[in-house]
Amino acid sequence: MAQAATTFPNIGPEETLWRNMSFAPGLASDGSETITGTPTVTITVLSGTDATPQSRLVSGPLVVGPLVSVLLGTMIASTNYEIMIIVHTSKSQILSLSTQQQCLAD
């Protein structure tokens, strides 16, 4: 499973934003492989305090081609989250990407 080496731009506790992750590098380059089913999204706390980090997933995941989009919001100030998305593909691969999302202080 691949891991993304990216961090989303900071978000404020009052913001609700779509975030996208591209699985294109893990899919067959000839376009013969697609994401199938519903991706699994897991949100955990890396630093700070949030008793219900999974509730920061407002909507999604939505799949458009190799992109998986999630709507994040109501995050807790001064908390750093890890967002992990796992997908299955039409060629029986299981791919994952994770990234960090920092919520700014109030």
LUMPA-581303 format. One record per atom (N, C-alpha, C, O): chain; atom name; x, y, z; residue number from 1. Coordinates in Angstrom, 2 decimals, padded with zeros to 5 digits. Example, Ala and Ser with C-alpha at 12.3 -4.5 7.8 and 13.67 -1.06 7.14 Angstrom:
[A,N,[013.19,-005.69,007.80],1]
[A,CA,[012.30,-004.50,007.80],1]
[A,C,[013.20,-003.30,007.80],1]
[A,O,[014.24,-003.32,008.46],1]
[A,N,[012.85,-002.25,007.08],2]
[A,CA,[013.67,-001.06,007.14],2]
[A,C,[012.90,000.03,007.87],2]
[A,O,[013.41,001.14,008.04],2]
// end
This chain:
[A,N,[000.83,-001.18,000.00],1]
[A,CA,[000.00,000.00,000.00],1]
[A,C,[000.88,001.24,000.00],1]
[A,O,[001.83,001.34,000.78],1]
[A,N,[000.57,002.18,-000.86],2]
[A,CA,[001.34,003.42,-000.98],2]
[A,C,[000.88,004.45,000.03],2]
[A,O,[-000.29,004.46,000.43],2]
[A,N,[001.78,005.30,000.45],3]
[A,CA,[001.45,006.39,001.36],3]
[A,C,[001.79,007.71,000.69],3]
[A,O,[002.85,007.84,000.08],3]
[A,N,[000.90,008.67,000.80],4]
[A,CA,[001.16,010.00,000.26],4]
[A,C,[002.11,010.74,001.18],4]
[A,O,[002.02,010.62,002.41],4]
[A,N,[003.01,011.49,000.62],5]
[A,CA,[003.96,012.26,001.41],5]
[A,C,[003.55,013.73,001.40],5]
[A,O,[004.38,014.62,001.24],5]
[A,N,[002.27,013.97,001.56],6]
[A,CA,[001.77,015.34,001.47],6]
[A,C,[001.06,015.73,002.76],6]
[A,O,[000.70,014.89,003.59],6]
[A,N,[000.88,017.01,002.91],7]
[A,CA,[000.08,017.56,003.99],7]
[A,C,[-000.89,018.55,003.35],7]
[A,O,[-000.48,019.40,002.56],7]
[A,N,[-002.17,018.44,003.70],8]
[A,CA,[-003.14,019.40,003.19],8]
[A,C,[-002.84,020.77,003.79],8]
[A,O,[-002.29,020.85,004.89],8]
[A,N,[-003.19,021.86,003.09],9]
[A,CA,[-003.06,023.20,003.67],9]
[A,C,[-003.90,023.28,004.96],9]
[A,O,[-004.91,022.60,005.10],9]
[A,N,[-003.46,024.12,005.88],10]
[A,CA,[-004.16,024.27,007.16],10]
[A,C,[-005.62,024.62,006.96],10]
[A,O,[-006.01,025.22,005.95],10]
[A,N,[-006.43,024.25,007.94],11]
[A,CA,[-007.87,024.53,007.94],11]
[A,C,[-008.21,025.20,009.26],11]
[A,O,[-007.59,024.91,010.28],11]
[A,N,[-009.18,026.09,009.25],12]
[A,CA,[-009.65,026.72,010.47],12]
[A,C,[-010.81,025.93,011.06],12]
[A,O,[-011.48,025.21,010.32],12]
[A,N,[-011.06,026.04,012.36],13]
[A,CA,[-012.14,025.28,012.98],13]
[A,C,[-013.52,025.62,012.43],13]
[A,O,[-014.44,024.81,012.53],13]
[A,N,[-013.68,026.80,011.85],14]
[A,CA,[-014.98,027.20,011.30],14]
[A,C,[-015.13,026.84,009.82],14]
[A,O,[-016.20,027.04,009.25],14]
[A,N,[-014.08,026.31,009.20],15]
[A,CA,[-014.11,026.02,007.76],15]
[A,C,[-014.62,024.60,007.47],15]
[A,O,[-014.46,023.69,008.28],15]
[A,N,[-015.21,024.46,006.31],16]
[A,CA,[-015.58,023.16,005.74],16]
[A,C,[-015.04,023.15,004.32],16]
[A,O,[-015.44,023.97,003.49],16]
[A,N,[-014.13,022.22,004.04],17]
[A,CA,[-013.43,022.21,002.75],17]
[A,C,[-013.36,020.81,002.15],17]
[A,O,[-013.23,019.82,002.87],17]
[A,N,[-013.47,020.76,000.81],18]
[A,CA,[-013.22,019.50,000.09],18]
[A,C,[-011.72,019.28,-000.01],18]
[A,O,[-010.97,020.22,-000.29],18]
[A,N,[-011.29,018.06,000.20],19]
[A,CA,[-009.89,017.67,000.04],19]
[A,C,[-009.86,016.49,-000.92],19]
[A,O,[-010.69,015.59,-000.85],19]
[A,N,[-008.87,016.49,-001.83],20]
[A,CA,[-008.76,015.47,-002.86],20]
[A,C,[-007.45,014.71,-002.73],20]
[A,O,[-006.40,015.28,-002.42],20]
[A,N,[-007.53,013.41,-002.97],21]
[A,CA,[-006.33,012.58,-003.03],21]
[A,C,[-006.37,011.79,-004.33],21]
[A,O,[-007.39,011.19,-004.68],21]
[A,N,[-005.25,011.79,-005.05],22]
[A,CA,[-005.17,011.11,-006.34],22]
[A,C,[-004.50,009.75,-006.20],22]
[A,O,[-003.38,009.65,-005.69],22]
[A,N,[-005.18,008.73,-006.67],23]
[A,CA,[-004.64,007.38,-006.68],23]
[A,C,[-004.04,007.02,-008.04],23]
[A,O,[-003.65,005.88,-008.26],23]
[A,N,[-003.96,008.00,-008.95],24]
[A,CA,[-003.45,007.75,-010.31],24]
[A,C,[-002.09,007.05,-010.34],24]
[A,O,[-001.91,006.13,-011.14],24]
[A,N,[-001.12,007.44,-009.49],25]
[A,CA,[000.17,006.77,-009.56],25]
[A,C,[000.13,005.26,-009.25],25]
[A,O,[001.02,004.52,-009.68],25]
[A,N,[-000.90,004.80,-008.53],26]
[A,CA,[-001.00,003.38,-008.20],26]
[A,C,[-001.84,002.57,-009.16],26]
[A,O,[-001.88,001.34,-009.07],26]
[A,N,[-002.51,003.25,-010.08],27]
[A,CA,[-003.37,002.57,-011.04],27]
[A,C,[-002.60,002.31,-012.34],27]
[A,O,[-001.62,002.98,-012.64],27]
[A,N,[-003.07,001.31,-013.10],28]
[A,CA,[-002.43,000.98,-014.39],28]
[A,C,[-002.39,002.23,-015.27],28]
[A,O,[-003.41,002.91,-015.44],28]
[A,N,[-001.24,002.52,-015.83],29]
[A,CA,[-001.04,003.75,-016.61],29]
[A,C,[-001.81,003.75,-017.93],29]
[A,O,[-001.99,004.80,-018.53],29]
[A,N,[-002.27,002.58,-018.38],30]
[A,CA,[-003.01,002.53,-019.65],30]
[A,C,[-004.50,002.81,-019.47],30]
[A,O,[-005.26,002.73,-020.44],30]
[A,N,[-004.93,003.13,-018.25],31]
[A,CA,[-006.33,003.47,-018.00],31]
[A,C,[-007.25,002.28,-017.83],31]
[A,O,[-008.46,002.45,-017.73],31]
[A,N,[-006.68,001.08,-017.79],32]
[A,CA,[-007.50,-000.13,-017.70],32]
[A,C,[-007.93,-000.48,-016.28],32]
[A,O,[-008.68,-001.43,-016.07],32]
[A,N,[-007.46,000.27,-015.31],33]
[A,CA,[-007.76,-000.02,-013.90],33]
[A,C,[-008.51,001.16,-013.28],33]
[A,O,[-008.15,002.31,-013.48],33]
[A,N,[-009.55,000.85,-012.53],34]
[A,CA,[-010.35,001.90,-011.90],34]
[A,C,[-010.56,001.58,-010.41],34]
[A,O,[-010.35,000.45,-009.96],34]
[A,N,[-010.97,002.60,-009.68],35]
[A,CA,[-011.35,002.41,-008.28],35]
[A,C,[-012.75,001.81,-008.27],35]
[A,O,[-013.63,002.26,-009.01],35]
[A,N,[-012.95,000.80,-007.44],36]
[A,CA,[-014.25,000.15,-007.36],36]
[A,C,[-014.79,000.26,-005.93],36]
[A,O,[-014.03,000.42,-004.97],36]
[A,N,[-016.10,000.18,-005.81],37]
[A,CA,[-016.71,000.21,-004.49],37]
[A,C,[-016.57,001.57,-003.82],37]
[A,O,[-016.24,002.57,-004.46],37]
[A,N,[-016.83,001.59,-002.52],38]
[A,CA,[-016.76,002.82,-001.73],38]
[A,C,[-015.46,002.83,-000.94],38]
[A,O,[-015.21,001.91,-000.16],38]
[A,N,[-014.63,003.85,-001.11],39]
[A,CA,[-013.39,003.95,-000.34],39]
[A,C,[-013.67,004.02,001.16],39]
[A,O,[-014.73,004.50,001.59],39]
[A,N,[-012.72,003.55,001.94],40]
[A,CA,[-012.77,003.66,003.40],40]
[A,C,[-011.96,004.86,003.82],40]
[A,O,[-010.81,005.01,003.41],40]
[A,N,[-012.54,005.73,004.64],41]
[A,CA,[-011.86,006.92,005.14],41]
[A,C,[-011.75,006.80,006.65],41]
[A,O,[-012.74,006.58,007.34],41]
[A,N,[-010.52,006.95,007.16],42]
[A,CA,[-010.28,006.91,008.60],42]
[A,C,[-009.58,008.19,009.00],42]
[A,O,[-008.59,008.59,008.39],42]
[A,N,[-010.10,008.84,010.04],43]
[A,CA,[-009.50,010.06,010.55],43]
[A,C,[-009.04,009.80,011.98],43]
[A,O,[-009.84,009.39,012.83],43]
[A,N,[-007.76,010.04,012.25],44]
[A,CA,[-007.21,009.86,013.59],44]
[A,C,[-006.48,011.13,014.02],44]
[A,O,[-006.14,011.97,013.19],44]
[A,N,[-006.26,011.25,015.31],45]
[A,CA,[-005.57,012.41,015.87],45]
[A,C,[-004.08,012.08,016.03],45]
[A,O,[-003.72,011.09,016.66],45]
[A,N,[-003.23,012.92,015.46],46]
[A,CA,[-001.79,012.79,015.62],46]
[A,C,[-001.30,013.60,016.82],46]
[A,O,[-000.40,013.17,017.54],46]
[A,N,[-001.88,014.77,017.01],47]
[A,CA,[-001.55,015.60,018.18],47]
[A,C,[-002.74,016.50,018.47],47]
[A,O,[-003.51,016.85,017.57],47]
[A,N,[-002.89,016.86,019.73],48]
[A,CA,[-004.05,017.62,020.15],48]
[A,C,[-005.09,016.68,020.74],48]
[A,O,[-004.80,015.53,021.05],48]
[A,N,[-006.31,017.18,020.89],49]
[A,CA,[-007.37,016.40,021.51],49]
[A,C,[-008.64,016.49,020.68],49]
[A,O,[-009.12,017.58,020.36],49]
[A,N,[-009.19,015.33,020.34],50]
[A,CA,[-010.48,015.23,019.66],50]
[A,C,[-011.03,013.84,019.96],50]
[A,O,[-010.51,012.85,019.46],50]
[A,N,[-012.08,013.77,020.76],51]
[A,CA,[-012.66,012.49,021.16],51]
[A,C,[-013.39,011.79,020.02],51]
[A,O,[-013.60,010.57,020.07],51]
[A,N,[-013.78,012.54,018.98],52]
[A,CA,[-014.54,011.95,017.87],52]
[A,C,[-013.98,012.40,016.52],52]
[A,O,[-014.69,013.07,015.76],52]
[A,N,[-012.74,012.06,016.21],53]
[A,CA,[-012.13,012.57,014.96],53]
[A,C,[-012.87,012.12,013.70],53]
[A,O,[-012.86,012.85,012.71],53]
[A,N,[-013.49,010.96,013.72],54]
[A,CA,[-014.18,010.48,012.52],54]
[A,C,[-015.36,011.38,012.16],54]
[A,O,[-015.79,011.42,011.01],54]
[A,N,[-015.90,012.11,013.16],55]
[A,CA,[-017.02,013.01,012.89],55]
[A,C,[-016.61,014.24,012.09],55]
[A,O,[-017.47,015.02,011.69],55]
[A,N,[-015.31,014.44,011.85],56]
[A,CA,[-014.83,015.56,011.04],56]
[A,C,[-015.06,015.31,009.56],56]
[A,O,[-014.91,016.21,008.74],56]
[A,N,[-015.43,014.06,009.21],57]
[A,CA,[-015.79,013.72,007.84],57]
[A,C,[-017.25,014.14,007.63],57]
[A,O,[-018.17,013.47,008.10],57]
[A,N,[-017.44,015.26,006.94],58]
[A,CA,[-018.77,015.83,006.74],58]
[A,C,[-019.50,015.13,005.60],58]
[A,O,[-020.70,014.90,005.69],58]
[A,N,[-018.78,014.80,004.54],59]
[A,CA,[-019.37,014.13,003.38],59]
[A,C,[-018.29,013.41,002.60],59]
[A,O,[-017.10,013.72,002.70],59]
[A,N,[-018.73,012.45,001.85],60]
[A,CA,[-017.79,011.70,001.03],60]
[A,C,[-017.63,010.31,001.61],60]
[A,O,[-018.24,009.98,002.62],60]
[A,N,[-016.83,009.54,001.00],61]
[A,CA,[-015.95,009.89,-000.10],61]
[A,C,[-016.68,009.87,-001.45],61]
[A,O,[-017.61,009.09,-001.67],61]
[A,N,[-016.23,010.73,-002.33],62]
[A,CA,[-016.71,010.76,-003.70],62]
[A,C,[-015.56,010.35,-004.61],62]
[A,O,[-014.43,010.81,-004.43],62]
[A,N,[-015.84,009.50,-005.57],63]
[A,CA,[-014.81,009.03,-006.51],63]
[A,C,[-015.10,009.60,-007.89],63]
[A,O,[-016.20,009.45,-008.42],63]
[A,N,[-014.10,010.27,-008.46],64]
[A,CA,[-014.17,010.78,-009.83],64]
[A,C,[-012.86,010.37,-010.49],64]
[A,O,[-011.81,010.97,-010.25],64]
[A,N,[-012.94,009.35,-011.33],65]
[A,CA,[-011.72,008.83,-011.96],65]
[A,C,[-010.77,008.34,-010.88],65]
[A,O,[-011.17,007.55,-010.02],65]
[A,N,[-009.50,008.79,-010.91],66]
[A,CA,[-008.54,008.35,-009.90],66]
[A,C,[-008.56,009.18,-008.62],66]
[A,O,[-007.80,008.91,-007.69],66]
[A,N,[-009.44,010.20,-008.57],67]
[A,CA,[-009.51,011.09,-007.40],67]
[A,C,[-010.56,010.62,-006.41],67]
[A,O,[-011.66,010.19,-006.79],67]
[A,N,[-010.21,010.71,-005.12],68]
[A,CA,[-011.17,010.50,-004.04],68]
[A,C,[-011.25,011.81,-003.28],68]
[A,O,[-010.23,012.34,-002.84],68]
[A,N,[-012.47,012.34,-003.14],69]
[A,CA,[-012.69,013.61,-002.45],69]
[A,C,[-013.47,013.38,-001.17],69]
[A,O,[-014.39,012.56,-001.12],69]
[A,N,[-013.08,014.12,-000.13],70]
[A,CA,[-013.80,014.08,001.14],70]
[A,C,[-014.04,015.52,001.60],70]
[A,O,[-013.22,016.40,001.36],70]
[A,N,[-015.16,015.73,002.26],71]
[A,CA,[-015.48,017.04,002.80],71]
[A,C,[-015.19,017.01,004.29],71]
[A,O,[-015.80,016.24,005.04],71]
[A,N,[-014.25,017.85,004.73],72]
[A,CA,[-013.84,017.91,006.12],72]
[A,C,[-014.34,019.19,006.75],72]
[A,O,[-014.38,020.23,006.09],72]
[A,N,[-014.71,019.13,008.03],73]
[A,CA,[-015.15,020.33,008.71],73]
[A,C,[-015.30,020.12,010.19],73]
[A,O,[-015.12,019.02,010.71],73]
[A,N,[-015.65,021.19,010.88],74]
[A,CA,[-015.82,021.23,012.34],74]
[A,C,[-014.63,020.63,013.08],74]
[A,O,[-014.79,019.95,014.09],74]
[A,N,[-013.44,020.88,012.56],75]
[A,CA,[-012.24,020.34,013.19],75]
[A,C,[-011.93,021.13,014.47],75]
[A,O,[-012.36,022.27,014.64],75]
[A,N,[-011.19,020.50,015.33],76]
[A,CA,[-010.87,021.08,016.63],76]
[A,C,[-009.56,021.88,016.52],76]
[A,O,[-008.55,021.37,016.03],76]
[A,N,[-009.60,023.12,016.99],77]
[A,CA,[-008.42,024.00,016.93],77]
[A,C,[-007.21,023.35,017.60],77]
[A,O,[-007.33,022.64,018.60],77]
[A,N,[-006.05,023.63,017.03],78]
[A,CA,[-004.75,023.15,017.53],78]
[A,C,[-004.64,021.62,017.53],78]
[A,O,[-003.95,021.04,018.36],78]
[A,N,[-005.33,020.98,016.60],79]
[A,CA,[-005.27,019.53,016.48],79]
[A,C,[-004.74,019.16,015.10],79]
[A,O,[-005.12,019.77,014.09],79]
[A,N,[-003.86,018.16,015.06],80]
[A,CA,[-003.31,017.65,013.81],80]
[A,C,[-003.89,016.26,013.56],80]
[A,O,[-003.79,015.38,014.41],80]
[A,N,[-004.51,016.09,012.40],81]
[A,CA,[-005.19,014.84,012.06],81]
[A,C,[-004.43,014.09,010.96],81]
[A,O,[-003.70,014.69,010.17],81]
[A,N,[-004.62,012.78,010.93],82]
[A,CA,[-004.20,011.97,009.80],82]
[A,C,[-005.47,011.52,009.08],82]
[A,O,[-006.40,011.00,009.70],82]
[A,N,[-005.50,011.73,007.77],83]
[A,CA,[-006.61,011.30,006.94],83]
[A,C,[-006.09,010.13,006.10],83]
[A,O,[-005.17,010.31,005.30],83]
[A,N,[-006.67,008.94,006.26],84]
[A,CA,[-006.26,007.77,005.47],84]
[A,C,[-007.44,007.31,004.64],84]
[A,O,[-008.56,007.16,005.13],84]
[A,N,[-007.16,007.07,003.35],85]
[A,CA,[-008.17,006.57,002.43],85]
[A,C,[-007.66,005.26,001.82],85]
[A,O,[-006.53,005.19,001.32],85]
[A,N,[-008.50,004.25,001.88],86]
[A,CA,[-008.17,002.94,001.30],86]
[A,C,[-009.18,002.64,000.19],86]
[A,O,[-010.38,002.78,000.38],86]
[A,N,[-008.66,002.23,-000.97],87]
[A,CA,[-009.53,001.89,-002.10],87]
[A,C,[-009.20,000.49,-002.61],87]
[A,O,[-008.10,-000.02,-002.43],87]
[A,N,[-010.19,-000.11,-003.25],88]
[A,CA,[-010.01,-001.37,-003.98],88]
[A,C,[-010.10,-001.03,-005.46],88]
[A,O,[-010.79,-000.09,-005.85],88]
[A,N,[-009.38,-001.79,-006.27],89]
[A,CA,[-009.37,-001.50,-007.70],89]
[A,C,[-009.93,-002.67,-008.52],89]
[A,O,[-010.09,-003.79,-008.03],89]
[A,N,[-010.20,-002.37,-009.77],90]
[A,CA,[-010.74,-003.38,-010.69],90]
[A,C,[-009.73,-004.48,-010.99],90]
[A,O,[-010.10,-005.51,-011.56],90]
[A,N,[-008.46,-004.29,-010.63],91]
[A,CA,[-007.45,-005.32,-010.82],91]
[A,C,[-007.02,-005.92,-009.48],91]
[A,O,[-005.91,-006.43,-009.33],91]
[A,N,[-007.94,-005.86,-008.51],92]
[A,CA,[-007.77,-006.50,-007.20],92]
[A,C,[-006.64,-005.92,-006.34],92]
[A,O,[-006.14,-006.60,-005.45],92]
[A,N,[-006.25,-004.71,-006.62],93]
[A,CA,[-005.28,-004.05,-005.75],93]
[A,C,[-006.02,-003.40,-004.58],93]
[A,O,[-007.19,-003.05,-004.68],93]
[A,N,[-005.31,-003.25,-003.47],94]
[A,CA,[-005.77,-002.44,-002.35],94]
[A,C,[-004.72,-001.35,-002.18],94]
[A,O,[-003.56,-001.63,-001.88],94]
[A,N,[-005.14,-000.10,-002.38],95]
[A,CA,[-004.24,001.04,-002.31],95]
[A,C,[-004.65,001.95,-001.16],95]
[A,O,[-005.83,002.08,-000.86],95]
[A,N,[-003.66,002.57,-000.53],96]
[A,CA,[-003.98,003.53,000.52],96]
[A,C,[-003.12,004.76,000.37],96]
[A,O,[-001.97,004.70,-000.06],96]
[A,N,[-003.70,005.87,000.75],97]
[A,CA,[-002.97,007.14,000.83],97]
[A,C,[-003.33,007.77,002.16],97]
[A,O,[-004.46,007.66,002.63],97]
[A,N,[-002.35,008.44,002.76],98]
[A,CA,[-002.65,009.18,003.97],98]
[A,C,[-001.94,010.52,003.91],98]
[A,O,[-000.92,010.68,003.25],98]
[A,N,[-002.51,011.45,004.60],99]
[A,CA,[-001.95,012.79,004.66],99]
[A,C,[-002.33,013.42,005.99],99]
[A,O,[-003.17,012.89,006.72],99]
[A,N,[-001.72,014.54,006.30],100]
[A,CA,[-002.03,015.24,007.54],100]
[A,C,[-002.88,016.47,007.25],100]
[A,O,[-002.76,017.11,006.20],100]
[A,N,[-003.74,016.79,008.21],101]
[A,CA,[-004.57,017.99,008.16],101]
[A,C,[-004.45,018.70,009.50],101]
[A,O,[-004.92,018.18,010.52],101]
[A,N,[-003.83,019.86,009.51],102]
[A,CA,[-003.67,020.65,010.74],102]
[A,C,[-004.80,021.65,010.85],102]
[A,O,[-005.10,022.36,009.89],102]
[A,N,[-005.43,021.70,012.02],103]
[A,CA,[-006.45,022.71,012.28],103]
[A,C,[-005.79,023.83,013.10],103]
[A,O,[-005.19,023.58,014.15],103]
[A,N,[-005.92,025.04,012.61],104]
[A,CA,[-005.30,026.18,013.25],104]
[A,C,[-005.95,026.50,014.60],104]
[A,O,[-007.08,026.11,014.86],104]
[A,N,[-005.21,027.21,015.42],105]
[A,CA,[-005.76,027.68,016.71],105]
[A,C,[-006.84,028.70,016.44],105]
[A,O,[-006.82,029.38,015.41],105]
[A,N,[-007.78,028.82,017.36],106]
[A,CA,[-008.84,029.84,017.23],106]
[A,C,[-008.27,031.22,017.10],106]
[A,O,[-009.02,032.19,016.99],106]
// end
